[in-house]
Amino acid sequence: MLRCPNCNSHDLGKVGTNQLYCWQCYVEMTTENNRISSVYQVEEDGSLTSLNDLFFEEDSQTVYLD
């Protein structure tokens, strides 16, 4: 079962092809090859702010899905 890398919740929804949304912490994720490739915070105006620097190390740019 998939978990949010930010809050560890299972409350995820699919919002597009290769895109997931966490209903608990309002984070949107982009997936590639069953791995999270980007993480964004959804702002009140609907814009996205990248959180990649918080979730990815410089050497490894992937977070694997459970």
PDB file of N, H, CA, C and O in Angstrom:
ATOM      1  N   MET A   1       0.836  -1.183   0.000  1.00  0.00           N
ATOM      2  CA  MET A   1       0.000   0.000   0.000  1.00  0.00           C
ATOM      3  C   MET A   1       0.884   1.252   0.000  1.00  0.00           C
ATOM      4  O   MET A   1       1.891   1.308   0.706  1.00  0.00           O
ATOM      5  N   LEU A   2       0.512   2.221  -0.772  1.00  0.00           N
ATOM      6  H   LEU A   2      -0.306   2.176  -1.345  1.00  0.00           H
ATOM      7  CA  LEU A   2       1.289   3.449  -0.898  1.00  0.00           C
ATOM      8  C   LEU A   2       1.145   4.335   0.337  1.00  0.00           C
ATOM      9  O   LEU A   2       0.086   4.393   0.963  1.00  0.00           O
ATOM     10  N   ARG A   3       2.243   5.026   0.670  1.00  0.00           N
ATOM     11  H   ARG A   3       3.102   4.979   0.162  1.00  0.00           H
ATOM     12  CA  ARG A   3       2.249   5.963   1.788  1.00  0.00           C
ATOM     13  C   ARG A   3       2.833   7.293   1.330  1.00  0.00           C
ATOM     14  O   ARG A   3       3.695   7.337   0.452  1.00  0.00           O
ATOM     15  N   CYS A   4       2.362   8.355   1.927  1.00  0.00           N
ATOM     16  H   CYS A   4       1.662   8.319   2.640  1.00  0.00           H
ATOM     17  CA  CYS A   4       2.894   9.676   1.653  1.00  0.00           C
ATOM     18  C   CYS A   4       4.286   9.787   2.278  1.00  0.00           C
ATOM     19  O   CYS A   4       4.458   9.411   3.438  1.00  0.00           O
ATOM     20  N   PRO A   5       5.284  10.291   1.544  1.00  0.00           N
ATOM     21  CA  PRO A   5       6.623  10.435   2.121  1.00  0.00           C
ATOM     22  C   PRO A   5       6.703  11.560   3.151  1.00  0.00           C
ATOM     23  O   PRO A   5       7.671  11.635   3.908  1.00  0.00           O
ATOM     24  N   ASN A   6       5.702  12.432   3.189  1.00  0.00           N
ATOM     25  H   ASN A   6       4.916  12.371   2.575  1.00  0.00           H
ATOM     26  CA  ASN A   6       5.702  13.557   4.122  1.00  0.00           C
ATOM     27  C   ASN A   6       5.076  13.190   5.463  1.00  0.00           C
ATOM     28  O   ASN A   6       5.686  13.404   6.510  1.00  0.00           O
ATOM     29  N   CYS A   7       3.862  12.638   5.441  1.00  0.00           N
ATOM     30  H   CYS A   7       3.366  12.464   4.590  1.00  0.00           H
ATOM     31  CA  CYS A   7       3.139  12.366   6.691  1.00  0.00           C
ATOM     32  C   CYS A   7       2.907  10.882   6.945  1.00  0.00           C
ATOM     33  O   CYS A   7       2.373  10.514   7.991  1.00  0.00           O
ATOM     34  N   ASN A   8       3.300  10.027   6.008  1.00  0.00           N
ATOM     35  H   ASN A   8       3.735  10.326   5.158  1.00  0.00           H
ATOM     36  CA  ASN A   8       3.183   8.576   6.135  1.00  0.00           C
ATOM     37  C   ASN A   8       1.734   8.069   6.076  1.00  0.00           C
ATOM     38  O   ASN A   8       1.459   6.935   6.469  1.00  0.00           O
ATOM     39  N   SER A   9       0.825   8.894   5.595  1.00  0.00           N
ATOM     40  H   SER A   9       1.048   9.816   5.276  1.00  0.00           H
ATOM     41  CA  SER A   9      -0.585   8.532   5.499  1.00  0.00           C
ATOM     42  C   SER A   9      -0.837   7.640   4.285  1.00  0.00           C
ATOM     43  O   SER A   9      -0.106   7.689   3.295  1.00  0.00           O
ATOM     44  N   HIS A  10      -1.886   6.826   4.384  1.00  0.00           N
ATOM     45  H   HIS A  10      -2.479   6.786   5.188  1.00  0.00           H
ATOM     46  CA  HIS A  10      -2.348   6.006   3.261  1.00  0.00           C
ATOM     47  C   HIS A  10      -3.430   6.732   2.465  1.00  0.00           C
ATOM     48  O   HIS A  10      -3.899   6.210   1.453  1.00  0.00           O
ATOM     49  N   ASP A  11      -3.828   7.908   2.894  1.00  0.00           N
ATOM     50  H   ASP A  11      -3.447   8.332   3.716  1.00  0.00           H
ATOM     51  CA  ASP A  11      -4.947   8.648   2.299  1.00  0.00           C
ATOM     52  C   ASP A  11      -4.503   9.388   1.039  1.00  0.00           C
ATOM     53  O   ASP A  11      -4.472  10.618   1.010  1.00  0.00           O
ATOM     54  N   LEU A  12      -4.159   8.622  -0.008  1.00  0.00           N
ATOM     55  H   LEU A  12      -4.184   7.623   0.016  1.00  0.00           H
ATOM     56  CA  LEU A  12      -3.674   9.174  -1.263  1.00  0.00           C
ATOM     57  C   LEU A  12      -4.722   8.998  -2.348  1.00  0.00           C
ATOM     58  O   LEU A  12      -5.463   8.015  -2.366  1.00  0.00           O
ATOM     59  N   GLY A  13      -4.768   9.959  -3.245  1.00  0.00           N
ATOM     60  H   GLY A  13      -4.166  10.757  -3.230  1.00  0.00           H
ATOM     61  CA  GLY A  13      -5.664   9.867  -4.385  1.00  0.00           C
ATOM     62  C   GLY A  13      -4.907  10.137  -5.665  1.00  0.00           C
ATOM     63  O   GLY A  13      -3.902  10.847  -5.670  1.00  0.00           O
ATOM     64  N   LYS A  14      -5.395   9.569  -6.742  1.00  0.00           N
ATOM     65  H   LYS A  14      -6.211   8.992  -6.737  1.00  0.00           H
ATOM     66  CA  LYS A  14      -4.767   9.776  -8.043  1.00  0.00           C
ATOM     67  C   LYS A  14      -5.413  11.005  -8.684  1.00  0.00           C
ATOM     68  O   LYS A  14      -6.633  11.059  -8.839  1.00  0.00           O
ATOM     69  N   VAL A  15      -4.595  11.985  -9.053  1.00  0.00           N
ATOM     70  H   VAL A  15      -3.604  11.941  -8.927  1.00  0.00           H
ATOM     71  CA  VAL A  15      -5.121  13.215  -9.640  1.00  0.00           C
ATOM     72  C   VAL A  15      -4.757  13.349 -11.116  1.00  0.00           C
ATOM     73  O   VAL A  15      -5.188  14.294 -11.777  1.00  0.00           O
ATOM     74  N   GLY A  16      -3.993  12.441 -11.620  1.00  0.00           N
ATOM     75  H   GLY A  16      -3.643  11.673 -11.083  1.00  0.00           H
ATOM     76  CA  GLY A  16      -3.605  12.469 -13.026  1.00  0.00           C
ATOM     77  C   GLY A  16      -2.698  11.300 -13.312  1.00  0.00           C
ATOM     78  O   GLY A  16      -2.363  10.518 -12.422  1.00  0.00           O
ATOM     79  N   THR A  17      -2.305  11.188 -14.569  1.00  0.00           N
ATOM     80  H   THR A  17      -2.578  11.823 -15.292  1.00  0.00           H
ATOM     81  CA  THR A  17      -1.367  10.141 -14.937  1.00  0.00           C
ATOM     82  C   THR A  17      -0.063  10.389 -14.204  1.00  0.00           C
ATOM     83  O   THR A  17       0.546  11.450 -14.340  1.00  0.00           O
ATOM     84  N   ASN A  18       0.363   9.401 -13.424  1.00  0.00           N
ATOM     85  H   ASN A  18      -0.132   8.539 -13.313  1.00  0.00           H
ATOM     86  CA  ASN A  18       1.613   9.484 -12.660  1.00  0.00           C
ATOM     87  C   ASN A  18       1.611  10.603 -11.621  1.00  0.00           C
ATOM     88  O   ASN A  18       2.671  11.129 -11.280  1.00  0.00           O
ATOM     89  N   GLN A  19       0.425  10.977 -11.108  1.00  0.00           N
ATOM     90  H   GLN A  19      -0.436  10.550 -11.384  1.00  0.00           H
ATOM     91  CA  GLN A  19       0.346  12.008 -10.075  1.00  0.00           C
ATOM     92  C   GLN A  19      -0.562  11.536  -8.942  1.00  0.00           C
ATOM     93  O   GLN A  19      -1.663  11.035  -9.169  1.00  0.00           O
ATOM     94  N   LEU A  20      -0.065  11.713  -7.709  1.00  0.00           N
ATOM     95  H   LEU A  20       0.829  12.120  -7.525  1.00  0.00           H
ATOM     96  CA  LEU A  20      -0.821  11.354  -6.518  1.00  0.00           C
ATOM     97  C   LEU A  20      -0.952  12.580  -5.623  1.00  0.00           C
ATOM     98  O   LEU A  20      -0.135  13.499  -5.686  1.00  0.00           O
ATOM     99  N   TYR A  21      -1.999  12.582  -4.783  1.00  0.00           N
ATOM    100  H   TYR A  21      -2.662  11.836  -4.732  1.00  0.00           H
ATOM    101  CA  TYR A  21      -2.250  13.689  -3.874  1.00  0.00           C
ATOM    102  C   TYR A  21      -2.541  13.129  -2.487  1.00  0.00           C
ATOM    103  O   TYR A  21      -3.322  12.188  -2.347  1.00  0.00           O
ATOM    104  N   CYS A  22      -1.917  13.702  -1.464  1.00  0.00           N
ATOM    105  H   CYS A  22      -1.282  14.466  -1.578  1.00  0.00           H
ATOM    106  CA  CYS A  22      -2.185  13.287  -0.091  1.00  0.00           C
ATOM    107  C   CYS A  22      -3.234  14.213   0.514  1.00  0.00           C
ATOM    108  O   CYS A  22      -3.038  15.426   0.575  1.00  0.00           O
ATOM    109  N   TRP A  23      -4.343  13.637   0.957  1.00  0.00           N
ATOM    110  H   TRP A  23      -4.502  12.651   0.907  1.00  0.00           H
ATOM    111  CA  TRP A  23      -5.440  14.410   1.530  1.00  0.00           C
ATOM    112  C   TRP A  23      -5.166  14.821   2.969  1.00  0.00           C
ATOM    113  O   TRP A  23      -5.906  15.639   3.516  1.00  0.00           O
ATOM    114  N   GLN A  24      -4.137  14.286   3.594  1.00  0.00           N
ATOM    115  H   GLN A  24      -3.536  13.621   3.149  1.00  0.00           H
ATOM    116  CA  GLN A  24      -3.808  14.641   4.975  1.00  0.00           C
ATOM    117  C   GLN A  24      -2.891  15.851   5.073  1.00  0.00           C
ATOM    118  O   GLN A  24      -3.087  16.698   5.945  1.00  0.00           O
ATOM    119  N   CYS A  25      -1.895  15.951   4.199  1.00  0.00           N
ATOM    120  H   CYS A  25      -1.736  15.264   3.491  1.00  0.00           H
ATOM    121  CA  CYS A  25      -0.912  17.037   4.316  1.00  0.00           C
ATOM    122  C   CYS A  25      -0.830  17.902   3.061  1.00  0.00           C
ATOM    123  O   CYS A  25       0.028  18.781   2.978  1.00  0.00           O
ATOM    124  N   TYR A  26      -1.717  17.665   2.071  1.00  0.00           N
ATOM    125  H   TYR A  26      -2.414  16.950   2.138  1.00  0.00           H
ATOM    126  CA  TYR A  26      -1.819  18.501   0.878  1.00  0.00           C
ATOM    127  C   TYR A  26      -0.538  18.529   0.051  1.00  0.00           C
ATOM    128  O   TYR A  26      -0.111  19.586  -0.413  1.00  0.00           O
ATOM    129  N   VAL A  27       0.065  17.369  -0.128  1.00  0.00           N
ATOM    130  H   VAL A  27      -0.281  16.510   0.249  1.00  0.00           H
ATOM    131  CA  VAL A  27       1.278  17.231  -0.924  1.00  0.00           C
ATOM    132  C   VAL A  27       0.925  16.465  -2.195  1.00  0.00           C
ATOM    133  O   VAL A  27       0.190  15.478  -2.153  1.00  0.00           O
ATOM    134  N   GLU A  28       1.450  16.923  -3.312  1.00  0.00           N
ATOM    135  H   GLU A  28       2.047  17.725  -3.346  1.00  0.00           H
ATOM    136  CA  GLU A  28       1.265  16.241  -4.587  1.00  0.00           C
ATOM    137  C   GLU A  28       2.585  15.599  -4.998  1.00  0.00           C
ATOM    138  O   GLU A  28       3.650  16.194  -4.832  1.00  0.00           O
ATOM    139  N   MET A  29       2.512  14.396  -5.530  1.00  0.00           N
ATOM    140  H   MET A  29       1.647  13.913  -5.665  1.00  0.00           H
ATOM    141  CA  MET A  29       3.701  13.651  -5.911  1.00  0.00           C
ATOM    142  C   MET A  29       3.609  13.232  -7.367  1.00  0.00           C
ATOM    143  O   MET A  29       2.529  12.898  -7.856  1.00  0.00           O
ATOM    144  N   THR A  30       4.724  13.249  -8.050  1.00  0.00           N
ATOM    145  H   THR A  30       5.601  13.519  -7.653  1.00  0.00           H
ATOM    146  CA  THR A  30       4.829  12.733  -9.403  1.00  0.00           C
ATOM    147  C   THR A  30       5.597  11.423  -9.326  1.00  0.00           C
ATOM    148  O   THR A  30       6.624  11.333  -8.652  1.00  0.00           O
ATOM    149  N   THR A  31       5.090  10.399 -10.025  1.00  0.00           N
ATOM    150  H   THR A  31       4.256  10.472 -10.572  1.00  0.00           H
ATOM    151  CA  THR A  31       5.745   9.096  -9.984  1.00  0.00           C
ATOM    152  C   THR A  31       6.298   8.737 -11.356  1.00  0.00           C
ATOM    153  O   THR A  31       5.782   9.151 -12.394  1.00  0.00           O
ATOM    154  N   GLU A  32       7.369   7.949 -11.317  1.00  0.00           N
ATOM    155  H   GLU A  32       7.788   7.613 -10.474  1.00  0.00           H
ATOM    156  CA  GLU A  32       8.003   7.419 -12.519  1.00  0.00           C
ATOM    157  C   GLU A  32       8.527   6.034 -12.199  1.00  0.00           C
ATOM    158  O   GLU A  32       9.277   5.869 -11.238  1.00  0.00           O
ATOM    159  N   ASN A  33       8.147   5.028 -12.987  1.00  0.00           N
ATOM    160  H   ASN A  33       7.538   5.162 -13.768  1.00  0.00           H
ATOM    161  CA  ASN A  33       8.615   3.657 -12.781  1.00  0.00           C
ATOM    162  C   ASN A  33       8.411   3.188 -11.341  1.00  0.00           C
ATOM    163  O   ASN A  33       9.313   2.603 -10.741  1.00  0.00           O
ATOM    164  N   ASN A  34       7.238   3.443 -10.794  1.00  0.00           N
ATOM    165  H   ASN A  34       6.505   3.919 -11.280  1.00  0.00           H
ATOM    166  CA  ASN A  34       6.877   3.026  -9.434  1.00  0.00           C
ATOM    167  C   ASN A  34       7.723   3.678  -8.347  1.00  0.00           C
ATOM    168  O   ASN A  34       7.887   3.113  -7.267  1.00  0.00           O
ATOM    169  N   ARG A  35       8.262   4.869  -8.627  1.00  0.00           N
ATOM    170  H   ARG A  35       8.128   5.329  -9.505  1.00  0.00           H
ATOM    171  CA  ARG A  35       9.044   5.637  -7.663  1.00  0.00           C
ATOM    172  C   ARG A  35       8.557   7.075  -7.663  1.00  0.00           C
ATOM    173  O   ARG A  35       8.137   7.595  -8.696  1.00  0.00           O
ATOM    174  N   ILE A  36       8.612   7.703  -6.526  1.00  0.00           N
ATOM    175  H   ILE A  36       8.953   7.281  -5.686  1.00  0.00           H
ATOM    176  CA  ILE A  36       8.267   9.117  -6.449  1.00  0.00           C
ATOM    177  C   ILE A  36       9.449   9.903  -6.991  1.00  0.00           C
ATOM    178  O   ILE A  36      10.571   9.766  -6.503  1.00  0.00           O
ATOM    179  N   SER A  37       9.193  10.729  -8.006  1.00  0.00           N
ATOM    180  H   SER A  37       8.282  10.840  -8.402  1.00  0.00           H
ATOM    181  CA  SER A  37      10.274  11.483  -8.625  1.00  0.00           C
ATOM    182  C   SER A  37      10.257  12.960  -8.243  1.00  0.00           C
ATOM    183  O   SER A  37      11.285  13.630  -8.339  1.00  0.00           O
ATOM    184  N   SER A  38       9.105  13.477  -7.811  1.00  0.00           N
ATOM    185  H   SER A  38       8.270  12.932  -7.734  1.00  0.00           H
ATOM    186  CA  SER A  38       8.990  14.876  -7.385  1.00  0.00           C
ATOM    187  C   SER A  38       7.915  14.992  -6.325  1.00  0.00           C
ATOM    188  O   SER A  38       6.934  14.249  -6.331  1.00  0.00           O
ATOM    189  N   VAL A  39       8.112  15.944  -5.405  1.00  0.00           N
ATOM    190  H   VAL A  39       8.909  16.548  -5.400  1.00  0.00           H
ATOM    191  CA  VAL A  39       7.142  16.200  -4.342  1.00  0.00           C
ATOM    192  C   VAL A  39       6.877  17.701  -4.304  1.00  0.00           C
ATOM    193  O   VAL A  39       7.807  18.507  -4.313  1.00  0.00           O
ATOM    194  N   TYR A  40       5.598  18.066  -4.260  1.00  0.00           N
ATOM    195  H   TYR A  40       4.842  17.411  -4.252  1.00  0.00           H
ATOM    196  CA  TYR A  40       5.207  19.474  -4.259  1.00  0.00           C
ATOM    197  C   TYR A  40       4.177  19.744  -3.175  1.00  0.00           C
ATOM    198  O   TYR A  40       3.334  18.895  -2.886  1.00  0.00           O
ATOM    199  N   GLN A  41       4.245  20.927  -2.578  1.00  0.00           N
ATOM    200  H   GLN A  41       4.930  21.617  -2.813  1.00  0.00           H
ATOM    201  CA  GLN A  41       3.205  21.386  -1.668  1.00  0.00           C
ATOM    202  C   GLN A  41       2.218  22.195  -2.489  1.00  0.00           C
ATOM    203  O   GLN A  41       2.623  23.055  -3.271  1.00  0.00           O
ATOM    204  N   VAL A  42       0.926  21.932  -2.322  1.00  0.00           N
ATOM    205  H   VAL A  42       0.597  21.234  -1.687  1.00  0.00           H
ATOM    206  CA  VAL A  42      -0.103  22.681  -3.025  1.00  0.00           C
ATOM    207  C   VAL A  42      -0.452  23.894  -2.176  1.00  0.00           C
ATOM    208  O   VAL A  42      -0.897  23.752  -1.037  1.00  0.00           O
ATOM    209  N   GLU A  43      -0.254  25.075  -2.722  1.00  0.00           N
ATOM    210  H   GLU A  43       0.107  25.191  -3.648  1.00  0.00           H
ATOM    211  CA  GLU A  43      -0.525  26.322  -2.014  1.00  0.00           C
ATOM    212  C   GLU A  43      -2.011  26.670  -2.104  1.00  0.00           C
ATOM    213  O   GLU A  43      -2.736  26.075  -2.902  1.00  0.00           O
ATOM    214  N   GLU A  44      -2.466  27.619  -1.303  1.00  0.00           N
ATOM    215  H   GLU A  44      -1.877  28.102  -0.655  1.00  0.00           H
ATOM    216  CA  GLU A  44      -3.877  28.013  -1.276  1.00  0.00           C
ATOM    217  C   GLU A  44      -4.387  28.493  -2.629  1.00  0.00           C
ATOM    218  O   GLU A  44      -5.557  28.294  -2.955  1.00  0.00           O
ATOM    219  N   ASP A  45      -3.523  29.120  -3.417  1.00  0.00           N
ATOM    220  H   ASP A  45      -2.572  29.282  -3.152  1.00  0.00           H
ATOM    221  CA  ASP A  45      -3.935  29.621  -4.732  1.00  0.00           C
ATOM    222  C   ASP A  45      -3.856  28.555  -5.820  1.00  0.00           C
ATOM    223  O   ASP A  45      -4.137  28.836  -6.985  1.00  0.00           O
ATOM    224  N   GLY A  46      -3.476  27.337  -5.449  1.00  0.00           N
ATOM    225  H   GLY A  46      -3.248  27.109  -4.503  1.00  0.00           H
ATOM    226  CA  GLY A  46      -3.385  26.232  -6.401  1.00  0.00           C
ATOM    227  C   GLY A  46      -2.019  26.046  -7.019  1.00  0.00           C
ATOM    228  O   GLY A  46      -1.792  25.074  -7.739  1.00  0.00           O
ATOM    229  N   SER A  47      -1.108  26.956  -6.752  1.00  0.00           N
ATOM    230  H   SER A  47      -1.293  27.746  -6.167  1.00  0.00           H
ATOM    231  CA  SER A  47       0.242  26.810  -7.291  1.00  0.00           C
ATOM    232  C   SER A  47       0.994  25.727  -6.518  1.00  0.00           C
ATOM    233  O   SER A  47       0.600  25.351  -5.414  1.00  0.00           O
ATOM    234  N   LEU A  48       2.074  25.236  -7.107  1.00  0.00           N
ATOM    235  H   LEU A  48       2.395  25.541  -8.003  1.00  0.00           H
ATOM    236  CA  LEU A  48       2.866  24.175  -6.497  1.00  0.00           C
ATOM    237  C   LEU A  48       4.234  24.711  -6.101  1.00  0.00           C
ATOM    238  O   LEU A  48       4.857  25.464  -6.851  1.00  0.00           O
ATOM    239  N   THR A  49       4.697  24.318  -4.916  1.00  0.00           N
ATOM    240  H   THR A  49       4.191  23.707  -4.307  1.00  0.00           H
ATOM    241  CA  THR A  49       6.029  24.662  -4.438  1.00  0.00           C
ATOM    242  C   THR A  49       6.811  23.366  -4.281  1.00  0.00           C
ATOM    243  O   THR A  49       6.368  22.450  -3.589  1.00  0.00           O
ATOM    244  N   SER A  50       7.962  23.286  -4.916  1.00  0.00           N
ATOM    245  H   SER A  50       8.323  24.030  -5.479  1.00  0.00           H
ATOM    246  CA  SER A  50       8.765  22.068  -4.874  1.00  0.00           C
ATOM    247  C   SER A  50       9.289  21.797  -3.472  1.00  0.00           C
ATOM    248  O   SER A  50       9.770  22.698  -2.785  1.00  0.00           O
ATOM    249  N   LEU A  51       9.186  20.537  -3.063  1.00  0.00           N
ATOM    250  H   LEU A  51       8.795  19.805  -3.621  1.00  0.00           H
ATOM    251  CA  LEU A  51       9.740  20.073  -1.795  1.00  0.00           C
ATOM    252  C   LEU A  51      10.850  19.059  -2.026  1.00  0.00           C
ATOM    253  O   LEU A  51      11.264  18.364  -1.098  1.00  0.00           O
ATOM    254  N   ASN A  52      11.330  18.973  -3.258  1.00  0.00           N
ATOM    255  H   ASN A  52      10.993  19.537  -4.012  1.00  0.00           H
ATOM    256  CA  ASN A  52      12.339  17.974  -3.610  1.00  0.00           C
ATOM    257  C   ASN A  52      13.591  18.087  -2.756  1.00  0.00           C
ATOM    258  O   ASN A  52      14.196  17.069  -2.419  1.00  0.00           O
ATOM    259  N   ASP A  53      13.992  19.302  -2.401  1.00  0.00           N
ATOM    260  H   ASP A  53      13.501  20.128  -2.675  1.00  0.00           H
ATOM    261  CA  ASP A  53      15.203  19.470  -1.595  1.00  0.00           C
ATOM    262  C   ASP A  53      15.044  18.888  -0.195  1.00  0.00           C
ATOM    263  O   ASP A  53      16.043  18.609   0.468  1.00  0.00           O
ATOM    264  N   LEU A  54      13.813  18.699   0.267  1.00  0.00           N
ATOM    265  H   LEU A  54      13.001  18.925  -0.271  1.00  0.00           H
ATOM    266  CA  LEU A  54      13.570  18.098   1.583  1.00  0.00           C
ATOM    267  C   LEU A  54      13.520  16.573   1.548  1.00  0.00           C
ATOM    268  O   LEU A  54      13.817  15.915   2.545  1.00  0.00           O
ATOM    269  N   PHE A  55      13.142  16.010   0.391  1.00  0.00           N
ATOM    270  H   PHE A  55      12.901  16.544  -0.419  1.00  0.00           H
ATOM    271  CA  PHE A  55      12.913  14.572   0.308  1.00  0.00           C
ATOM    272  C   PHE A  55      13.961  13.790  -0.456  1.00  0.00           C
ATOM    273  O   PHE A  55      14.014  12.565  -0.349  1.00  0.00           O
ATOM    274  N   PHE A  56      14.790  14.466  -1.216  1.00  0.00           N
ATOM    275  H   PHE A  56      14.747  15.462  -1.302  1.00  0.00           H
ATOM    276  CA  PHE A  56      15.760  13.764  -2.038  1.00  0.00           C
ATOM    277  C   PHE A  56      17.167  14.229  -1.715  1.00  0.00           C
ATOM    278  O   PHE A  56      17.424  15.424  -1.569  1.00  0.00           O
ATOM    279  N   GLU A  57      18.068  13.276  -1.607  1.00  0.00           N
ATOM    280  H   GLU A  57      17.860  12.305  -1.725  1.00  0.00           H
ATOM    281  CA  GLU A  57      19.478  13.593  -1.435  1.00  0.00           C
ATOM    282  C   GLU A  57      20.060  13.929  -2.794  1.00  0.00           C
ATOM    283  O   GLU A  57      19.498  13.552  -3.822  1.00  0.00           O
ATOM    284  N   GLU A  58      21.170  14.626  -2.807  1.00  0.00           N
ATOM    285  H   GLU A  58      21.627  14.932  -1.972  1.00  0.00           H
ATOM    286  CA  GLU A  58      21.800  14.990  -4.077  1.00  0.00           C
ATOM    287  C   GLU A  58      22.215  13.764  -4.879  1.00  0.00           C
ATOM    288  O   GLU A  58      22.116  13.772  -6.106  1.00  0.00           O
ATOM    289  N   ASP A  59      22.684  12.697  -4.204  1.00  0.00           N
ATOM    290  H   ASP A  59      22.765  12.690  -3.207  1.00  0.00           H
ATOM    291  CA  ASP A  59      23.160  11.502  -4.897  1.00  0.00           C
ATOM    292  C   ASP A  59      22.023  10.644  -5.430  1.00  0.00           C
ATOM    293  O   ASP A  59      22.151  10.038  -6.494  1.00  0.00           O
ATOM    294  N   SER A  60      20.907  10.588  -4.700  1.00  0.00           N
ATOM    295  H   SER A  60      20.803  11.081  -3.836  1.00  0.00           H
ATOM    296  CA  SER A  60      19.797   9.732  -5.081  1.00  0.00           C
ATOM    297  C   SER A  60      18.542  10.575  -5.245  1.00  0.00           C
ATOM    298  O   SER A  60      18.090  11.208  -4.291  1.00  0.00           O
ATOM    299  N   GLN A  61      17.979  10.589  -6.437  1.00  0.00           N
ATOM    300  H   GLN A  61      18.346  10.075  -7.213  1.00  0.00           H
ATOM    301  CA  GLN A  61      16.822  11.418  -6.726  1.00  0.00           C
ATOM    302  C   GLN A  61      15.527  10.619  -6.748  1.00  0.00           C
ATOM    303  O   GLN A  61      14.608  10.985  -7.481  1.00  0.00           O
ATOM    304  N   THR A  62      15.418   9.543  -5.974  1.00  0.00           N
ATOM    305  H   THR A  62      16.164   9.246  -5.379  1.00  0.00           H
ATOM    306  CA  THR A  62      14.199   8.756  -5.984  1.00  0.00           C
ATOM    307  C   THR A  62      13.800   8.355  -4.580  1.00  0.00           C
ATOM    308  O   THR A  62      14.649   8.111  -3.723  1.00  0.00           O
ATOM    309  N   VAL A  63      12.497   8.290  -4.355  1.00  0.00           N
ATOM    310  H   VAL A  63      11.807   8.488  -5.051  1.00  0.00           H
ATOM    311  CA  VAL A  63      11.908   7.709  -3.156  1.00  0.00           C
ATOM    312  C   VAL A  63      11.059   6.568  -3.660  1.00  0.00           C
ATOM    313  O   VAL A  63      10.167   6.779  -4.481  1.00  0.00           O
ATOM    314  N   TYR A  64      11.318   5.352  -3.184  1.00  0.00           N
ATOM    315  H   TYR A  64      12.043   5.180  -2.517  1.00  0.00           H
ATOM    316  CA  TYR A  64      10.587   4.187  -3.680  1.00  0.00           C
ATOM    317  C   TYR A  64       9.240   4.072  -2.999  1.00  0.00           C
ATOM    318  O   TYR A  64       9.108   4.366  -1.811  1.00  0.00           O
ATOM    319  N   LEU A  65       8.229   3.639  -3.761  1.00  0.00           N
ATOM    320  H   LEU A  65       8.336   3.400  -4.726  1.00  0.00           H
ATOM    321  CA  LEU A  65       6.897   3.404  -3.225  1.00  0.00           C
ATOM    322  C   LEU A  65       6.843   2.021  -2.602  1.00  0.00           C
ATOM    323  O   LEU A  65       7.490   1.092  -3.087  1.00  0.00           O
ATOM    324  N   ASP A  66       6.070   1.879  -1.526  1.00  0.00           N
ATOM    325  H   ASP A  66       5.544   2.633  -1.133  1.00  0.00           H
ATOM    326  CA  ASP A  66       5.895   0.575  -0.875  1.00  0.00           C
ATOM    327  C   ASP A  66       5.098  -0.350  -1.751  1.00  0.00           C
ATOM    328  O   ASP A  66       4.848  -1.495  -1.372  1.00  0.00           O
TER     329      ASP A  66
END
